[in-house]
Amino acid sequence: MTDGPGLTLVPLDCPSCGASVAAHGADVVYYCTACRNGYRFDDESRSLIPVEVAFLSLPDRAVERYLPFWLQPATVTMAERKAQGDVFRGLMSFFLGGDRTSPSGEGVFAVPAFDAPLDAVVRLTHAYTEALPRLGEKLGERLVGGCYGFDEIRKLAHFTLVATEVDKPDLLKDLSYTIDFGEPRLLGVGFVRARDGWADAVFGIEVPEPAA
């Protein structure tokens, strides 16, 4: 990026160790392979802010690259749900425990931080949000392609929550809820080559080649 009206030149050097940080053109999250620290770009301060980063542990799979997901802690509170069948089967079931005995519940949304078709984002968010409690983590080596920040991933969390409620056999008539978000962190998820791009190494959900 060059200096000019409305533009600020921000060097992509690690604030912790000074090493050059690899990134794609639209990235807003970064990972230093030298000291293994993660950062996000903050629009207000126009600087790199530290963020916790881990990588999904897949001891039985050889992965070819890691793509970033935001892990967004959240408390979901149900105000009202009216449907013909009146059952929870999507992510609402995950957060509220599958029944209506509790009006709220805690969990962690796992939302892709990279650009992908919306249907793939919903499938990945649904699958990894439910699978997180049984998946392990480790240190990793490289993470690029994170072009979504806090605002975008929180909108995607809302969208996926509603989308997984709508995609059911019962007829949803009304849904009213709130989400209180906590402090997110990054998770690198392993992907392997697929016919038209990449597929995640756990569920095989395909996404196109992320823009460089």
C-alpha positions in Angstrom: 0.0 0.0 0.0 1.3 3.5 -0.8 0.7 6.7 1.1 -1.8 9.1 -0.3 -5.1 10.8 0.6 -7.0 8.5 3.0 -4.3 5.8 2.9 -1.8 4.8 5.5 1.3 2.8 4.9 1.5 0.0 7.5 4.7 -2.2 7.4 4.0 -5.9 7.7 6.7 -6.5 10.1 6.0 -8.5 13.3 5.6 -6.1 16.2 7.1 -8.8 18.5 10.3 -9.9 16.6 10.5 -7.7 13.6 10.4 -10.5 11.0 8.5 -10.0 7.8 4.9 -11.4 7.9 3.5 -13.2 5.0 0.1 -12.1 3.8 -2.3 -11.9 0.8 -3.5 -8.6 -0.6 -6.9 -8.4 1.3 -5.7 -10.0 4.6 -6.6 -8.3 7.9 -5.3 -11.1 10.1 -1.6 -12.2 10.2 0.6 -14.9 11.6 4.4 -14.6 12.2 6.1 -17.9 11.4 9.3 -16.7 13.2 7.9 -16.2 16.7 4.4 -17.8 16.2 2.4 -14.7 17.2 -0.8 -13.6 15.6 -2.2 -10.2 14.8 -5.3 -8.5 13.4 -5.4 -5.1 11.7 -7.2 -2.5 13.8 -9.0 0.1 11.7 -9.1 2.7 14.5 -5.5 2.6 15.5 -4.2 1.6 12.0 -1.9 -0.9 13.7 -1.5 -4.6 14.3 -3.1 -5.8 17.5 -2.1 -9.2 19.1 -4.6 -12.1 18.8 -4.3 -15.6 20.0 -3.6 -18.2 17.3 -3.7 -22.0 17.3 -3.9 -24.7 14.6 -6.2 -27.7 14.4 -4.5 -30.9 15.3 -5.0 -33.6 12.6 -2.4 -36.3 13.4 -3.9 -38.8 10.9 -4.2 -36.4 7.9 -1.5 -34.8 5.7 -2.7 -31.2 5.0 -1.4 -28.9 2.3 -2.3 -25.5 3.8 -4.1 -23.9 6.7 -6.8 -21.4 6.3 -8.0 -19.1 9.2 -11.2 -19.4 11.2 -12.3 -17.0 13.8 -13.3 -18.7 17.1 -15.9 -16.4 18.5 -17.2 -17.1 22.0 -20.9 -16.3 22.3 -23.9 -16.5 24.6 -27.1 -17.1 22.6 -30.4 -16.1 24.3 -33.7 -17.2 22.8 -36.6 -14.8 23.2 -39.1 -16.5 20.9 -39.3 -19.3 18.3 -42.5 -20.2 16.6 -42.6 -23.1 14.2 -44.9 -25.8 13.0 -42.8 -28.5 14.5 -41.3 -26.3 17.3 -38.0 -28.2 17.5 -34.3 -27.1 17.6 -32.1 -28.9 15.1 -29.5 -26.3 13.9 -26.9 -24.3 15.8 -29.6 -23.1 18.2 -29.8 -26.7 19.4 -26.0 -26.7 19.9 -26.1 -23.5 22.0 -29.3 -24.2 24.0 -28.7 -27.9 24.5 -31.4 -29.2 22.2 -34.5 -28.3 24.2 -36.4 -25.3 25.6 -35.6 -25.8 29.3 -32.9 -23.1 29.2 -33.4 -19.7 27.5 -29.7 -19.2 26.9 -26.5 -21.1 26.4 -22.8 -20.6 25.7 -20.6 -21.9 22.9 -18.0 -20.8 20.3 -18.8 -20.0 16.7 -16.1 -21.2 14.3 -16.4 -18.9 11.3 -14.1 -18.9 8.2 -12.0 -15.7 8.1 -11.4 -16.2 4.3 -13.5 -15.3 1.3 -15.8 -18.2 0.2 -19.3 -18.7 -1.2 -21.9 -18.1 1.4 -23.3 -21.7 1.3 -19.8 -23.1 2.0 -19.3 -20.6 4.9 -22.6 -21.7 6.4 -21.7 -25.4 6.1 -18.2 -24.9 7.5 -19.4 -22.7 10.4 -22.1 -25.2 11.3 -19.8 -28.2 11.1 -16.8 -26.8 12.9 -18.9 -25.0 15.6 -20.5 -28.3 16.6 -17.2 -30.2 16.3 -14.9 -27.9 18.2 -15.3 -29.6 21.6 -13.8 -32.8 20.3 -11.0 -31.3 18.1 -7.5 -30.8 19.4 -5.1 -27.9 18.8 -1.4 -27.4 18.2 1.2 -24.9 17.1 1.5 -24.3 13.4 3.8 -22.9 10.7 1.9 -20.6 8.3 -1.5 -18.9 8.1 -2.7 -16.5 5.3 -5.9 -15.6 3.6 -7.8 -14.0 6.6 -9.7 -11.1 5.0 -12.7 -11.0 7.5 -12.5 -9.0 10.7 -14.7 -8.9 13.8 -17.7 -7.1 12.2 -17.9 -9.5 9.3 -17.6 -12.7 11.3 -20.2 -11.7 13.8 -22.6 -11.0 10.9 -21.8 -14.4 9.5 -22.4 -16.0 12.9 -25.9 -14.5 13.0 -26.6 -15.6 9.4 -25.5 -19.2 10.1 -27.5 -19.4 13.3 -30.7 -18.4 11.4 -29.8 -20.4 8.2 -29.4 -23.6 10.2 -32.8 -23.0 11.9 -34.6 -22.3 8.6 -33.1 -25.4 6.9 -35.4 -27.9 8.7 -38.6 -29.9 8.1 -40.7 -27.7 10.4 -42.0 -24.4 9.2 -40.3 -21.5 10.9 -42.7 -18.6 11.5 -40.9 -16.4 13.9 -37.4 -16.3 15.5 -36.2 -13.7 18.1 -32.9 -14.0 19.9 -29.8 -12.1 21.0 -26.1 -13.0 20.9 -23.5 -11.5 23.3 -20.0 -12.0 21.8 -16.8 -12.4 23.7 -13.1 -11.9 22.6 -12.3 -14.0 19.5 -9.2 -15.8 18.6 -7.9 -17.5 15.4 -7.7 -21.1 14.5 -5.8 -22.5 11.5 -7.8 -25.3 9.9 -6.1 -27.8 7.5 -7.2 -28.0 3.9 -6.2 -30.4 1.1 -6.4 -30.0 -2.7 -9.8 -30.6 -4.3 -10.9 -30.7 -7.9 -11.9 -27.0 -8.1 -10.0 -25.6 -5.2 -9.6 -26.8 -1.6 -11.5 -29.0 0.8 -11.2 -29.0 4.6 -9.5 -32.0 6.0 -12.2 -33.0 8.5 -15.5 -32.8 6.6 -14.4 -32.5 3.0 -16.4 -29.2 2.4 -15.0 -27.6 -0.7 -14.2 -24.0 -1.3 -12.7 -22.2 -4.4 -9.1 -21.2 -4.5 -8.9 -18.2 -2.0 -7.8 -14.9 -3.7 -4.1 -14.2 -3.3 
